[in-house]
C-alpha cells in the first residue's frame, strides 16, 4: 500500500483487540482509566461492531439491532454487577452492511433478541460511558484462525465508513491459574506467551499468528480453551490489506496469569 493511498484514508477507524476482564474490571480504577484514555485518543466512531469471546455461534450471527437487555453471562457475582446497564442505540443500518459483507464469505444468521454480553458491554462502559454510540455485536462463527482472519478481512471496509471494529477477549485466559490477590506475581508461562504475542503482532506475522497453537510458548497453560484469543485474529484480518502499524495502548499482567495487552491496528 502506497503512502499516498494511506493518506487518502486518513479517516479510517482503527481495528482493535482489547482485554475485557471480568465484571470486576469496572472496580479497577486504573484499568478503567486506561480504557477511557484509549477511547479519547481515537476518533469518535459512528458505530461500534463487537466480536466477543463470549459469543461463539455458527454461522456468523447478527445480534439485536435495537436496545435489548444485556446478557449477564456470569454466575454468583455480587448483585451490583447484574444492575449494570448499557442502553446503547441499536445499529440496524450497520447490521444490513455486515450481512452484505459477511454474506460474501459465508452464511449469516440473526438473533434479534440477543443483547450485548459482558465481553462487549464491560469495556464499552469504560470507553464510552454515555452509551450514545450505536453498537452491534456479531458472533464468532468459528475458533479456527484462518476463517476468522477472512471474517475480519471481509469486515474491513467498515473502517472507512466510521465503524470501530473491536475484538474482545484475553490473549491469556486460564481461570484455574488465576491468583486473585492484587499483588500476584506473574507466572513465567504467562509472561513468555505475552512476549511472543507482542513480537508476532508487532511485526504483523500472519503465518505465526495463524499457527499459534503450535508455535507459541506456554500455549497449553495460557489457553486451555481458545475463544478468548481468536478475536485478535479477526482484528488483524481487518488490517491485513493495509500498511499500518500495530500498537499496544494497554499492557501488563493481572491476577498472575492474565495479560491486559490490547492491540490497535491503524
Rosetta blueprint (number, residue, H / E / L):
1 X L
2 X L
3 X H
4 X H
5 X H
6 X H
7 X H
8 X H
9 X L
10 X L
11 X L
12 X L
13 X L
14 X L
15 X E
16 X E
17 X E
18 X E
19 X E
20 X L
21 X L
22 X L
23 X H
24 X H
25 X H
26 X H
27 X H
28 X L
29 X H
30 X H
31 X H
32 X H
33 X H
34 X H
35 X H
36 X H
37 X H
38 X H
39 X H
40 X H
41 X H
42 X L
43 X L
44 X L
45 X L
46 X L
47 X E
48 X E
49 X E
50 X E
51 X E
52 X E
53 X E
54 X E
55 X E
56 X E
57 X L
58 X L
59 X L
60 X E
61 X E
62 X E
63 X L
64 X L
65 X L
66 X L
67 X L
68 X L
69 X L
70 X L
71 X E
72 X L
73 X L
74 X L
75 X L
76 X L
77 X L
78 X L
79 X H
80 X H
81 X H
82 X H
83 X L
84 X L
85 X L
86 X L
87 X L
88 X L
89 X L
90 X L
91 X L
92 X H
93 X H
94 X H
95 X H
96 X H
97 X H
98 X H
99 X H
100 X H
101 X H
102 X H
103 X L
104 X L
105 X L
106 X L
107 X L
108 X E
109 X E
110 X E
111 X L
112 X L
113 X L
114 X L
115 X L
116 X L
117 X E
118 X H
119 X H
120 X H
121 X H
122 X H
123 X H
124 X H
125 X H
126 X H
127 X H
128 X L
129 X L
130 X L
131 X L
132 X L
133 X L
134 X E
135 X E
136 X E
137 X E
138 X E
139 X E
140 X E
141 X L
142 X L
143 X L
144 X L
145 X H
146 X H
147 X H
148 X H
149 X H
150 X H
151 X H
152 X H
153 X H
154 X H
155 X H
156 X H
157 X H
158 X H
159 X H
160 X H
161 X H
162 X L
163 X E
164 X E
165 X E
166 X E
167 X E
168 X E
169 X E
170 X L
171 X L
172 X L
173 X E
174 X L
175 X H
176 X H
177 X H
178 X L
179 X L
180 X L
181 X L
182 X L
183 X L
184 X L
185 X L
186 X L
187 X L
188 X H
189 X H
190 X H
191 X H
192 X H
193 X H
194 X H
195 X H
196 X H
197 X H
198 X H
199 X H
200 X H
201 X H
202 X H
203 X L
204 X L
205 X L
206 X H
207 X H
208 X H
209 X H
210 X H
211 X L
212 X H
213 X H
214 X H
215 X H
216 X L
217 X L
218 X L
219 X H
220 X H
221 X H
222 X H
223 X E
224 X L
225 X L
226 X L
227 X L
228 X L
229 X L
230 X L
231 X H
232 X H
233 X H
234 X H
235 X H
236 X H
237 X H
238 X L
239 X L
240 X L
241 X L
242 X L
243 X L
244 X L
245 X L
246 X E
247 X E
248 X E
249 X E
250 X E
251 X L
252 X L
253 X E
254 X E
255 X L
256 X L
257 X L
258 X E
259 X E
260 X L
261 X L
262 X E
263 X E
264 X E
265 X E
266 X L
